[in-house]
Amino acid sequence: MRTLFELIWRNHFVVLFVAIQSFCVYLIVQNNRYQHASFFNSSNAAVAKINEGVTYFKEYISLRENNQLLASENAQLRNMLSKITQVKDTTKPSVIDTIQKQQYTYITAKVVNSSTTLPNNFLTIDKGTADGIKPEMGVICGSGVVGIVQQVSTHYSTVMTLLHTKSKVSAKINTNGFYGSLVWGDDLNAHESILKDIDKTVPVKKGDTISTTEFSALFPAGIMIGKVIESKLNPGSNFNAIKVGLSTNFDNLSYVYVVDNLKKDEQRKLEEATQKANEQ
């Protein structure tokens, strides 16, 4: 402490000069509109640059993992392509199939903001109505399901992720085909969820994979959700409580795909008309 005082005393003229200069700058900024506006515009720009640098740094340290996800996704796409592309049989007449049409399109978006520690978590993406995004579109990434589009502006959209107490996704156990509802609660962490409505007689093993079902109008069937961590019977219930480890890592999510089901409106109109007819 004594050494510090001696250092300040030896340089007290410099310290006094800096203090007076700083006070003068403060007075100028506070009492002149132009200087005041210029100073805060410059400070806001500096903060924005710092935030941008932090974002770039986070993306850089996650680069290896993101590259692995991209490689895995490319492999899956190649497998899908091999199933679609069939060798033409020249012994049979060529027929143009007008029945089977494309059902899903995908829009790539960048995550610009997200949360994982709240009871109801959202993320924001840099695509909106100008890019064809609408509410109630499914959102996925290379490793699995992300959530559902909620609010949309011209250039941005918010997405209710799986880490939300109101999130509910139709999900099935791939080993046996039984399905239920995937939900989340604030007593769970950002890597877990619960699969409900699975009867206690259904065999469930640790490591069983969970994916989307054919009953969802938002997601294609077979999109990965996660793996079973544990399964136990709820006291006084006929259903299993199945804890699922989510395949999507929400802590470092950078890019997502917004799913547009081109037949969703047709399906819902038909279902609504059928329900109204049955109520009469």
C-alpha positions in Angstrom: 0.0 0.0 0.0 2.8 2.4 0.9 4.5 1.7 -2.5 1.2 2.5 -4.2 1.0 5.9 -2.4 4.6 6.7 -3.3 3.8 5.9 -7.0 0.8 8.2 -7.0 2.7 11.0 -5.3 5.6 10.8 -7.8 3.1 11.1 -10.6 0.5 13.3 -8.9 0.8 16.0 -11.6 -0.1 13.5 -14.3 -2.9 12.1 -12.3 -4.3 15.6 -11.6 -4.0 16.5 -15.3 -5.9 13.4 -16.4 -8.6 14.0 -13.8 -9.1 17.6 -14.8 -9.2 16.7 -18.5 -11.8 14.0 -17.8 -13.9 16.4 -15.9 -13.7 18.9 -18.7 -14.8 16.3 -21.3 -17.7 15.4 -19.0 -18.9 19.0 -18.8 -18.6 19.4 -22.5 -20.6 16.3 -23.3 -23.3 17.0 -20.7 -23.8 20.7 -21.6 -23.6 20.5 -25.4 -26.2 18.7 -27.5 -24.0 17.9 -30.4 -21.1 16.6 -28.3 -23.6 14.7 -26.2 -25.2 12.9 -29.2 -21.8 12.3 -30.8 -20.4 10.7 -27.6 -23.3 8.3 -27.1 -23.6 7.4 -30.7 -19.9 6.5 -30.6 -20.3 4.5 -27.4 -23.3 2.6 -28.8 -21.3 1.8 -31.9 -18.4 0.6 -29.8 -20.7 -1.7 -27.7 -22.2 -3.1 -30.9 -18.7 -3.9 -32.2 -17.8 -5.6 -28.9 -21.0 -7.7 -29.0 -20.3 -8.6 -32.6 -16.7 -9.6 -31.7 -18.0 -11.8 -28.9 -20.5 -13.5 -31.2 -17.7 -14.2 -33.8 -15.5 -15.6 -31.0 -18.3 -17.9 -29.9 -18.9 -19.1 -33.4 -15.1 -19.7 -33.9 -14.7 -21.8 -30.8 -17.8 -23.9 -31.9 -16.5 -24.2 -35.4 -15.2 -27.8 -35.1 -18.5 -29.0 -33.6 -20.5 -27.2 -36.2 -18.4 -28.7 -39.0 -19.1 -32.1 -37.5 -22.8 -31.4 -37.5 -22.7 -30.2 -41.1 -20.8 -33.3 -42.2 -23.3 -35.6 -40.4 -26.2 -33.7 -42.0 -24.6 -33.9 -45.5 -24.3 -37.7 -45.0 -28.0 -37.9 -44.1 -29.0 -35.8 -47.1 -26.9 -38.1 -49.4 -28.7 -41.1 -48.0 -32.0 -39.5 -48.6 -31.0 -38.5 -52.2 -29.9 -42.1 -52.9 -33.4 -43.3 -51.9 -35.1 -40.7 -54.2 -32.8 -41.2 -57.2 -33.6 -44.5 -58.7 -32.1 -46.1 -61.7 -34.6 -45.9 -64.6 -35.9 -49.3 -65.7 -35.9 -49.1 -69.5 -38.0 -52.2 -69.8 -41.1 -50.4 -68.4 -42.9 -47.4 -70.0 -42.1 -44.0 -68.6 -44.9 -42.5 -66.5 -45.1 -38.9 -65.1 -46.2 -39.1 -61.5 -48.5 -36.2 -60.7 -49.7 -37.6 -57.4 -46.6 -37.4 -55.4 -45.6 -33.8 -54.9 -43.0 -32.1 -52.7 -44.5 -31.5 -49.2 -41.8 -29.6 -47.3 -39.5 -26.7 -48.1 -36.7 -25.5 -45.9 -35.5 -21.9 -45.2 -32.0 -21.4 -43.6 -31.8 -18.9 -40.8 -29.2 -17.6 -38.4 -29.8 -17.5 -34.6 -29.2 -13.9 -33.4 -30.4 -14.2 -29.8 -31.5 -17.1 -27.5 -32.1 -18.1 -23.9 -31.9 -21.5 -22.1 -32.2 -20.7 -18.4 -35.7 -19.2 -18.3 -39.0 -21.1 -17.6 -40.1 -20.2 -21.1 -37.2 -20.0 -23.6 -37.2 -18.4 -27.0 -34.7 -17.7 -29.7 -34.6 -15.1 -32.5 -33.7 -15.8 -36.1 -32.8 -13.3 -38.9 -35.6 -14.3 -41.2 -39.2 -13.0 -41.3 -42.2 -12.4 -43.6 -39.9 -11.0 -46.3 -38.4 -14.5 -46.5 -41.6 -16.5 -46.3 -41.7 -17.2 -42.6 -45.1 -17.5 -40.9 -46.2 -18.4 -37.4 -46.6 -22.1 -36.6 -43.8 -23.3 -38.8 -41.5 -26.0 -37.4 -37.9 -25.2 -36.8 -35.1 -27.9 -36.9 -31.3 -28.0 -37.0 -28.8 -30.6 -38.2 -29.1 -32.5 -35.0 -32.8 -32.4 -34.4 -35.9 -30.5 -33.5 -35.6 -26.9 -32.2 -39.1 -25.5 -31.8 -42.0 -23.6 -33.4 -42.2 -20.1 -34.9 -44.3 -17.8 -32.7 -44.0 -14.1 -33.7 -42.9 -12.8 -37.1 -41.8 -9.3 -38.3 -40.5 -8.3 -41.7 -36.9 -9.5 -41.1 -37.0 -11.4 -37.8 -38.9 -14.2 -36.1 -39.1 -15.6 -32.6 -39.1 -19.3 -32.0 -40.6 -21.1 -29.0 -38.0 -23.8 -28.3 -38.4 -27.2 -26.8 -37.3 -25.5 -23.6 -40.7 -23.9 -23.0 -43.4 -24.9 -20.6 -46.0 -24.6 -23.3 -44.0 -26.6 -25.8 -45.7 -29.9 -26.9 -44.4 -32.1 -29.8 -45.8 -35.4 -31.0 -43.0 -37.9 -30.5 -42.5 -41.6 -30.8 -40.1 -44.3 -29.6 -38.4 -45.7 -32.7 -37.8 -49.2 -31.4 -41.5 -50.0 -30.9 -43.4 -47.2 -32.6 -45.4 -46.1 -29.5 -46.0 -42.3 -29.4 -46.8 -39.6 -26.9 -46.2 -35.9 -26.2 -42.8 -34.4 -25.5 -43.0 -31.6 -22.9 -40.6 -29.5 -20.8 -40.7 -28.1 -17.3 -38.7 -25.5 -15.3 -37.4 -28.3 -13.1 -35.5 -29.7 -16.1 -32.2 -28.4 -17.6 -31.5 -27.3 -21.1 -30.6 -30.8 -22.2 -33.6 -32.8 -21.0 -37.3 -33.2 -21.7 -40.1 -35.6 -20.8 -42.1 -38.0 -23.0 -45.6 -38.4 -21.6 -48.6 -40.6 -22.4 -46.6 -43.8 -22.9 -48.4 -46.8 -21.2 -46.6 -48.5 -18.4 -46.8 -51.8 -20.3 -44.7 -50.4 -23.2 -41.0 -51.6 -22.9 -38.7 -48.6 -22.8 -34.9 -48.9 -22.6 -32.2 -46.4 -21.9 -30.7 -45.3 -25.2 -33.9 -45.7 -27.2 -34.1 -43.0 -29.8 -37.1 -40.5 -29.9 -38.2 -38.8 -33.1 -41.2 -36.9 -34.6 -44.3 -38.7 -35.7 -46.4 -38.8 -38.8 -49.2 -36.9 -36.9 -47.5 -33.5 -36.8 -48.4 -30.9 -39.3 -45.3 -28.9 -38.5 -42.4 -31.4 -38.7 -41.6 -34.2 -41.1 -41.8 -37.7 -39.6 -38.5 -39.1 -38.3 -36.7 -35.9 -37.3 -34.4 -36.7 -34.3 -35.5 -35.4 -30.9 -33.2 -37.3 -28.5 -32.5 -40.5 -26.6 -34.1 -42.0 -23.5 -32.1 -41.3 -20.3 -34.4 -43.1 -17.8 -37.9 -44.5 -17.6 -39.9 -45.0 -14.4 -43.6 -45.4 -13.5 -45.4 -42.5 -12.0 -47.0 -43.4 -8.6 -50.7 -43.9 -9.0 -50.5 -43.6 -12.8 -50.7 -46.0 -15.7 -48.1 -44.1 -17.7 -44.3 -44.1 -17.7 -42.3 -41.0 -16.9 -39.6 -41.0 -19.6 -36.8 -38.6 -19.4 -35.3 -37.8 -22.8 -31.8 -36.3 -23.5 -32.3 -33.8 -26.3 -30.2 -34.2 -29.4 -30.2 -30.4 -30.0 -27.6 -28.4 -28.1 -29.4 -25.1 -27.4 -26.3 -23.6 -25.8 -24.4 -23.1 -29.1 -27.1 -23.1 -31.7 -26.0 -21.0 -34.7 -28.1 -22.0 -37.8 -31.5 -23.5 -38.1 -34.0 -24.6 -40.8 -37.5 -23.4 -40.8 -39.9 -26.0 -42.2 -42.8 -25.1 -44.4 -45.3 -27.9 -44.8 -47.0 -27.0 -48.1 -49.9 -29.3 -47.3 -50.5 -28.1 -43.7 -53.4 -25.7 -44.5 -55.2 -28.4 -46.6 -54.8 -30.9 -43.8 -56.1 -28.6 -41.0 -59.1 -27.3 -43.1 -60.1 -30.9 -43.7 -59.7 -31.8 -40.0 -61.7 -28.7 -38.9 -64.5 -29.4 -41.3 -64.7 -33.0 -40.1 -64.8 -31.9 -36.5 -67.6 -29.5 -37.2 -69.6 -32.1 -39.1 -69.3 -34.5 -36.2 -70.5 -31.8 -33.7 -73.7 -31.2 -35.6 
